[in-house]
Amino acid sequence: MTPDELEDNLLEVKAVEIEYRDAKNEAKARATKWAFSLLVASLVTALVTAAVSAAISNGGLLNGKTVITTPAATPTEAS
């Protein structure tokens, strides 16, 4: 091989490696974007859940009405 052919061959190999690396980086970027979207969605879900839970426990969503979750005790008859 002449020095020019050798240089051309090395440049072709480098070009192929760069194309492969770029394709791999693009795939990683898509996966990172998807993962970040899931992270944001989970954060929003947690905040909405906490806000709704706080509003319910403070009576904010019930318009001041109290919800009794346990049945009231009834007096028993004396024998």
Secondary structure as a PSIPRED ss2 file (coil, helix, strand):
# PSIPRED VFORMAT (PSIPRED V4.0)

   1 M C   1.000  0.000  0.000
   2 T C   1.000  0.000  0.000
   3 P H   0.000  1.000  0.000
   4 D H   0.000  1.000  0.000
   5 E H   0.000  1.000  0.000
   6 L H   0.000  1.000  0.000
   7 E H   0.000  1.000  0.000
   8 D H   0.000  1.000  0.000
   9 N H   0.000  1.000  0.000
  10 L H   0.000  1.000  0.000
  11 L H   0.000  1.000  0.000
  12 E H   0.000  1.000  0.000
  13 V H   0.000  1.000  0.000
  14 K H   0.000  1.000  0.000
  15 A H   0.000  1.000  0.000
  16 V H   0.000  1.000  0.000
  17 E H   0.000  1.000  0.000
  18 I H   0.000  1.000  0.000
  19 E H   0.000  1.000  0.000
  20 Y H   0.000  1.000  0.000
  21 R H   0.000  1.000  0.000
  22 D H   0.000  1.000  0.000
  23 A H   0.000  1.000  0.000
  24 K H   0.000  1.000  0.000
  25 N H   0.000  1.000  0.000
  26 E H   0.000  1.000  0.000
  27 A H   0.000  1.000  0.000
  28 K H   0.000  1.000  0.000
  29 A H   0.000  1.000  0.000
  30 R H   0.000  1.000  0.000
  31 A H   0.000  1.000  0.000
  32 T H   0.000  1.000  0.000
  33 K H   0.000  1.000  0.000
  34 W H   0.000  1.000  0.000
  35 A H   0.000  1.000  0.000
  36 F H   0.000  1.000  0.000
  37 S H   0.000  1.000  0.000
  38 L H   0.000  1.000  0.000
  39 L H   0.000  1.000  0.000
  40 V H   0.000  1.000  0.000
  41 A H   0.000  1.000  0.000
  42 S H   0.000  1.000  0.000
  43 L H   0.000  1.000  0.000
  44 V H   0.000  1.000  0.000
  45 T H   0.000  1.000  0.000
  46 A H   0.000  1.000  0.000
  47 L H   0.000  1.000  0.000
  48 V H   0.000  1.000  0.000
  49 T H   0.000  1.000  0.000
  50 A H   0.000  1.000  0.000
  51 A H   0.000  1.000  0.000
  52 V H   0.000  1.000  0.000
  53 S H   0.000  1.000  0.000
  54 A H   0.000  1.000  0.000
  55 A H   0.000  1.000  0.000
  56 I H   0.000  1.000  0.000
  57 S H   0.000  1.000  0.000
  58 N C   1.000  0.000  0.000
  59 G C   1.000  0.000  0.000
  60 G H   0.000  1.000  0.000
  61 L H   0.000  1.000  0.000
  62 L H   0.000  1.000  0.000
  63 N C   1.000  0.000  0.000
  64 G C   1.000  0.000  0.000
  65 K C   1.000  0.000  0.000
  66 T C   1.000  0.000  0.000
  67 V C   1.000  0.000  0.000
  68 I C   1.000  0.000  0.000
  69 T C   1.000  0.000  0.000
  70 T C   1.000  0.000  0.000
  71 P C   1.000  0.000  0.000
  72 A C   1.000  0.000  0.000
  73 A C   1.000  0.000  0.000
  74 T C   1.000  0.000  0.000
  75 P C   1.000  0.000  0.000
  76 T C   1.000  0.000  0.000
  77 E C   1.000  0.000  0.000
  78 A C   1.000  0.000  0.000
  79 S C   1.000  0.000  0.000
